[in-house]
Amino acid sequence: HPILSKCSVGVEKGEFQNPRGMAFDKIRHKLYICDSSNCRIQVFNTDGKFLHSFGKDQLHRPFGICLSKEFVFITDEVKNCVTKFTLEGMFKKSSDGGAVKFSRIYG
């Protein structure tokens, strides 16, 4: 894929530090990538163009990612929680501090 072939290490948009999970939205033609050590999700189009990023204030080490028709669900291996965002990156809620506790969460 064009994005993965031109990845570089760094903190700027389109650069990664420990990329982890990826998910492709085949309806909107967008690729979501967990940029783990930069504590964010980066979103690209099918040509590899950076579109936007999100999660910097809510995520500590995003690891796994899953898409639904309306939402993005991210597992966080530091906070041991699942965080929910809209497909555009708006924070909705997180399982940390709630009734459900995870001891170690990956993928």
Backbone as CSV, one residue per row, in Angstrom:
resi,resn,N_x,N_y,N_z,CA_x,CA_y,CA_z,C_x,C_y,C_z
1,HIS,0.838,-1.183,0.000,0.000,0.000,0.000,0.880,1.242,0.000
2,PRO,0.479,2.324,-0.701,1.313,3.522,-0.802,1.690,4.122,0.551
3,ILE,0.816,4.093,1.501,1.093,4.684,2.809,2.227,3.940,3.496
4,LEU,2.133,2.625,3.498,3.125,1.826,4.198,4.479,1.855,3.503
5,SER,4.499,2.029,2.191,5.767,2.034,1.468,6.560,3.320,1.677
6,LYS,5.892,4.399,2.073,6.614,5.652,2.291,6.520,6.146,3.740
7,CYS,6.349,5.236,4.659,6.317,5.595,6.079,7.675,6.088,6.540
8,SER,7.651,7.103,7.368,8.888,7.541,7.998,8.640,7.729,9.486
9,VAL,9.717,7.647,10.244,9.629,7.773,11.693,9.618,9.247,12.059
10,GLY,8.692,9.613,12.955,8.643,10.995,13.406,7.341,11.326,14.085
11,VAL,7.146,12.606,14.348,5.970,13.074,15.077,5.049,13.952,14.232
12,GLU,5.494,14.285,13.028,4.684,15.143,12.159,3.543,14.335,11.545
13,LYS,2.571,15.037,10.941,1.468,14.328,10.304,2.018,13.458,9.180
14,GLY,1.520,12.228,9.117,1.994,11.265,8.133,3.221,10.486,8.561
15,GLU,3.825,10.852,9.694,4.963,10.114,10.244,4.484,9.279,11.421
16,PHE,5.216,8.204,11.731,4.784,7.261,12.757,5.896,6.935,13.740
17,GLN,5.458,6.568,14.932,6.331,5.946,15.918,5.574,4.734,16.452
18,ASN,6.029,3.561,16.088,5.403,2.285,16.463,3.969,2.152,15.966
19,PRO,3.761,2.183,14.641,2.405,1.956,14.140,1.932,0.554,14.506
20,ARG,0.690,0.428,14.868,0.118,-0.862,15.287,-1.059,-1.227,14.390
21,GLY,-2.241,-1.278,14.952,-3.417,-1.733,14.212,-3.838,-0.800,13.095
22,MET,-4.484,-1.399,12.083,-5.017,-0.645,10.954,-6.419,-1.151,10.641
23,ALA,-7.243,-0.265,10.114,-8.580,-0.644,9.658,-8.920,0.193,8.436
24,PHE,-9.562,-0.440,7.463,-9.932,0.254,6.227,-11.441,0.406,6.154
25,ASP,-11.892,1.630,5.952,-13.307,1.928,5.762,-13.582,1.854,4.261
26,LYS,-14.134,0.733,3.814,-14.320,0.534,2.375,-15.471,1.364,1.808
27,ILE,-16.330,1.885,2.656,-17.411,2.755,2.181,-16.879,4.159,1.895
28,ARG,-16.073,4.686,2.814,-15.534,6.044,2.680,-14.117,6.061,2.099
29,HIS,-13.548,4.883,1.891,-12.213,4.740,1.298,-11.138,5.467,2.113
30,LYS,-11.125,5.169,3.416,-10.149,5.763,4.321,-9.444,4.669,5.115
31,LEU,-8.152,4.873,5.349,-7.358,3.954,6.146,-7.038,4.618,7.483
32,TYR,-7.373,3.936,8.580,-7.118,4.405,9.944,-5.951,3.589,10.499
33,ILE,-4.924,4.272,11.022,-3.739,3.592,11.547,-3.459,4.068,12.967
34,CYS,-3.267,3.102,13.877,-2.878,3.419,15.255,-1.407,3.812,15.268
35,ASP,-1.135,5.042,15.584,0.236,5.558,15.702,0.563,5.525,17.191
36,SER,0.984,4.365,17.651,1.026,4.036,19.074,1.839,5.007,19.936
37,SER,3.094,5.204,19.633,3.926,6.052,20.492,3.662,7.547,20.323
38,ASN,2.962,7.926,19.256,2.523,9.317,19.107,1.122,9.528,19.680
39,CYS,0.547,8.475,20.253,-0.738,8.560,20.973,-1.872,9.118,20.115
40,ARG,-1.982,8.642,18.888,-3.006,9.177,17.996,-3.400,8.148,16.945
41,ILE,-4.487,8.451,16.266,-4.930,7.703,15.100,-4.732,8.623,13.903
42,GLN,-4.095,8.109,12.843,-3.924,8.892,11.629,-4.831,8.312,10.543
43,VAL,-5.406,9.205,9.751,-6.352,8.803,8.712,-5.826,9.266,7.352
44,PHE,-5.885,8.345,6.367,-5.377,8.599,5.023,-6.421,8.194,3.998
45,ASN,-6.336,8.783,2.800,-7.187,8.311,1.707,-6.469,7.168,0.992
46,THR,-7.077,6.626,-0.032,-6.509,5.455,-0.707,-5.250,5.778,-1.512
47,ASP,-4.993,7.051,-1.766,-3.765,7.455,-2.456,-2.618,7.694,-1.481
48,GLY,-2.891,7.556,-0.197,-1.861,7.777,0.807,-1.781,9.200,1.316
49,LYS,-2.728,10.039,0.921,-2.732,11.429,1.383,-3.248,11.490,2.819
50,PHE,-2.495,12.171,3.684,-2.906,12.384,5.063,-4.169,13.245,5.085
51,LEU,-5.185,12.807,5.834,-6.431,13.564,5.947,-6.541,14.278,7.297
52,HIS,-6.379,13.523,8.379,-6.433,14.116,9.711,-5.988,13.085,10.737
53,SER,-5.801,13.545,11.955,-5.495,12.636,13.062,-6.383,13.004,14.239
54,PHE,-6.499,12.078,15.178,-7.306,12.339,16.368,-6.872,11.437,17.505
55,GLY,-7.366,11.749,18.703,-7.132,10.918,19.875,-5.990,11.346,20.767
56,LYS,-5.251,12.379,20.390,-4.062,12.790,21.140,-4.376,13.063,22.618
57,ASP,-5.529,13.621,22.918,-5.881,13.942,24.309,-6.512,12.774,25.059
58,GLN,-6.967,11.741,24.349,-7.664,10.633,24.992,-6.874,9.328,25.008
59,LEU,-5.946,9.152,24.089,-5.232,7.882,23.958,-3.821,7.974,24.528
60,HIS,-3.361,6.858,25.124,-1.992,6.806,25.641,-1.114,5.900,24.790
61,ARG,-1.628,4.784,24.359,-0.890,3.906,23.449,-1.909,3.076,22.663
62,PRO,-2.478,3.666,21.602,-3.465,2.921,20.807,-2.823,1.703,20.157
63,PHE,-3.533,0.591,20.226,-2.971,-0.673,19.756,-3.849,-1.324,18.688
64,GLY,-5.101,-1.567,19.023,-6.018,-2.218,18.094,-7.113,-1.267,17.667
65,ILE,-7.718,-1.558,16.521,-8.742,-0.667,15.981,-9.815,-1.477,15.263
66,CYS,-11.047,-1.017,15.403,-12.187,-1.657,14.746,-13.163,-0.562,14.324
67,LEU,-13.735,-0.704,13.138,-14.689,0.276,12.629,-16.084,-0.321,12.563
68,SER,-17.074,0.500,12.863,-18.464,0.150,12.584,-18.957,1.151,11.538
69,LYS,-20.238,1.153,11.247,-20.769,2.095,10.270,-20.657,3.542,10.742
70,GLU,-20.622,3.741,12.069,-20.617,5.094,12.618,-19.430,5.424,13.509
71,PHE,-18.750,4.396,14.035,-17.759,4.656,15.073,-16.430,3.938,14.840
72,VAL,-15.405,4.456,15.526,-14.086,3.848,15.583,-13.874,3.425,17.037
73,PHE,-13.478,2.177,17.248,-13.192,1.673,18.594,-11.699,1.377,18.668
74,ILE,-11.044,1.925,19.686,-9.599,1.793,19.836,-9.283,1.123,21.159
75,THR,-8.421,0.094,21.125,-7.916,-0.466,22.378,-6.639,0.280,22.735
76,ASP,-6.475,0.527,24.024,-5.319,1.264,24.532,-4.573,0.360,25.496
77,GLU,-3.329,-0.004,25.153,-2.590,-0.969,25.967,-2.019,-0.381,27.249
78,VAL,-1.976,0.940,27.398,-1.524,1.550,28.648,-2.701,1.751,29.606
79,LYS,-3.792,2.322,29.079,-4.975,2.564,29.911,-5.822,1.305,30.095
80,ASN,-5.536,0.242,29.320,-6.314,-1.003,29.368,-7.805,-0.724,29.239
81,CYS,-8.141,-0.027,28.161,-9.542,0.328,27.941,-9.851,0.330,26.449
82,VAL,-11.129,0.505,26.142,-11.596,0.697,24.776,-12.172,2.102,24.706
83,THR,-11.749,2.866,23.697,-12.225,4.241,23.534,-12.983,4.335,22.221
84,LYS,-14.097,5.054,22.262,-15.003,5.169,21.117,-14.954,6.597,20.563
85,PHE,-14.802,6.703,19.233,-14.801,7.969,18.520,-15.782,7.874,17.354
86,THR,-16.213,9.014,16.837,-16.942,9.008,15.577,-15.921,8.737,14.469
87,LEU,-16.377,8.444,13.282,-15.477,8.210,12.153,-14.664,9.463,11.809
88,GLU,-15.157,10.623,12.215,-14.447,11.877,11.981,-13.449,12.177,13.092
89,GLY,-13.444,11.365,14.162,-12.475,11.546,15.237,-12.976,12.251,16.475
90,MET,-14.275,12.484,16.580,-14.817,13.127,17.772,-14.938,12.099,18.899
91,PHE,-14.348,12.413,20.047,-14.394,11.528,21.205,-15.834,11.351,21.682
92,LYS,-16.205,10.089,21.964,-17.538,9.796,22.490,-17.462,9.302,23.931
93,LYS,-16.722,8.218,24.170,-16.569,7.726,25.542,-15.463,6.692,25.625
94,SER,-15.076,6.393,26.865,-14.021,5.425,27.116,-14.456,4.494,28.231
95,SER,-13.960,3.265,28.195,-14.315,2.296,29.236,-13.443,2.440,30.476
96,ASP,-12.412,3.293,30.450,-11.567,3.429,31.644,-12.340,4.133,32.751
97,GLY,-12.176,3.656,33.949,-12.881,4.219,35.093,-14.313,3.743,35.228
98,GLY,-14.750,2.884,34.336,-16.114,2.385,34.383,-16.213,1.048,35.092
99,ALA,-17.354,0.421,34.946,-17.603,-0.860,35.617,-16.791,-2.000,35.023
100,VAL,-16.465,-1.908,33.730,-15.702,-2.968,33.073,-14.213,-2.669,33.233
101,LYS,-13.470,-3.628,33.781,-12.029,-3.471,33.979,-11.293,-4.534,33.181
102,PHE,-10.235,-4.127,32.482,-9.381,-5.037,31.752,-8.020,-5.062,32.437
103,SER,-7.421,-6.234,32.570,-6.089,-6.285,33.167,-5.011,-6.047,32.107
104,ARG,-5.191,-6.573,30.911,-4.289,-6.331,29.784,-5.123,-6.406,28.516
105,ILE,-5.041,-5.397,27.707,-5.869,-5.371,26.498,-4.985,-5.129,25.277
106,TYR,-5.134,-5.967,24.279,-4.400,-5.850,23.021,-5.355,-6.158,21.883
107,GLY,-4.995,-5.647,20.694,-5.731,-6.013,19.490,-7.147,-5.579,19.423
